């Protein structure tokens, strides 16, 4: 399947409201292929929307870097305290245990 055909299938889905099942029948390809194509397109759009962390300017001098590090450590410590307090109040262990399996 070429890129032109993929774009046509995506256009049919978005603009004409065709389901993956109807698209599979119309184009004579497996529904799983259409599903993968849709997911691939969604992932590409998400990656384009997320701004890169590289755009954030970093300070050049050591003192500014130390201050940024201090702030980051304070933030992490505060988040840990918030999680501990929430765990006590709710009576549920909120932290993920390493090695746990997905349900």
C-alpha positions in Angstrom: 0.0 0.0 0.0 1.5 3.4 -1.0 1.3 6.7 0.8 -1.3 8.1 -1.6 -3.7 5.2 -0.8 -3.1 5.6 2.9 -4.0 9.2 2.7 -7.2 8.4 0.8 -8.2 5.8 3.4 -7.6 8.3 6.2 -9.6 10.9 4.4 -12.5 8.5 3.9 -12.4 7.7 7.6 -12.2 11.3 8.8 -14.4 13.2 6.3 -16.8 10.6 5.3 -17.1 8.7 8.6 -16.4 5.3 7.2 -15.5 2.6 9.8 -12.4 0.5 9.6 -14.6 -2.5 8.6 -16.2 -0.5 5.7 -12.8 0.8 4.6 -11.4 -2.8 4.6 -14.2 -3.9 2.3 -13.9 -0.8 0.0 -10.2 -1.1 -0.5 -9.9 -4.9 -0.2 -7.3 -4.9 2.6 -7.4 -6.5 6.0 -9.1 -4.5 8.8 -6.0 -5.0 11.0 -3.9 -3.1 8.4 -6.3 -0.2 8.5 -6.3 -0.2 12.2 -2.4 -0.1 12.3 -2.4 2.7 9.7 -4.8 4.7 11.9 -2.7 4.1 15.0 0.5 5.1 13.2 -1.1 8.3 12.0 -2.4 9.1 15.5 1.1 8.5 17.0 2.7 10.8 14.3 0.2 13.6 15.1 0.9 13.2 18.9 4.6 13.5 18.3 4.2 16.6 16.2 2.0 18.3 18.9 4.4 17.6 21.8 7.0 20.4 22.1 10.6 19.3 22.3 12.2 19.8 25.7 15.3 21.0 23.9 13.5 24.3 23.2 13.7 25.2 26.9 16.7 27.5 27.4 19.3 26.3 29.9 21.4 28.7 31.9 25.1 28.9 31.1 26.6 29.8 34.4 27.2 27.3 37.3 25.3 29.3 39.9 22.2 29.3 37.8 22.5 25.6 37.1 22.9 24.9 40.8 19.8 26.9 41.6 17.8 25.0 39.0 19.0 21.7 40.5 18.1 22.9 44.0 14.5 23.8 42.8 14.2 20.5 41.0 15.2 18.5 44.1 12.8 20.6 46.2 10.0 19.8 43.8 10.7 16.1 43.9 10.8 16.1 47.7 7.5 18.0 47.9 5.9 15.5 45.5 7.2 12.6 47.6 5.7 14.2 50.7 2.3 14.7 48.9 2.3 11.1 47.9 3.1 10.0 51.4 0.3 12.1 52.9 -2.2 11.0 50.3 -1.3 7.3 51.0 -1.9 7.8 54.7 -5.2 9.6 54.2 -6.6 7.2 51.6 -5.1 4.1 53.2 -3.8 2.9 49.8 -0.3 2.5 48.7 -0.1 4.9 45.7 3.5 4.2 44.7 4.1 1.6 42.1 6.0 -1.4 43.3 8.8 -2.6 41.1 8.2 -5.9 39.4 4.4 -5.8 39.6 2.5 -7.2 36.7 -0.2 -5.5 34.7 -3.7 -6.7 35.3 
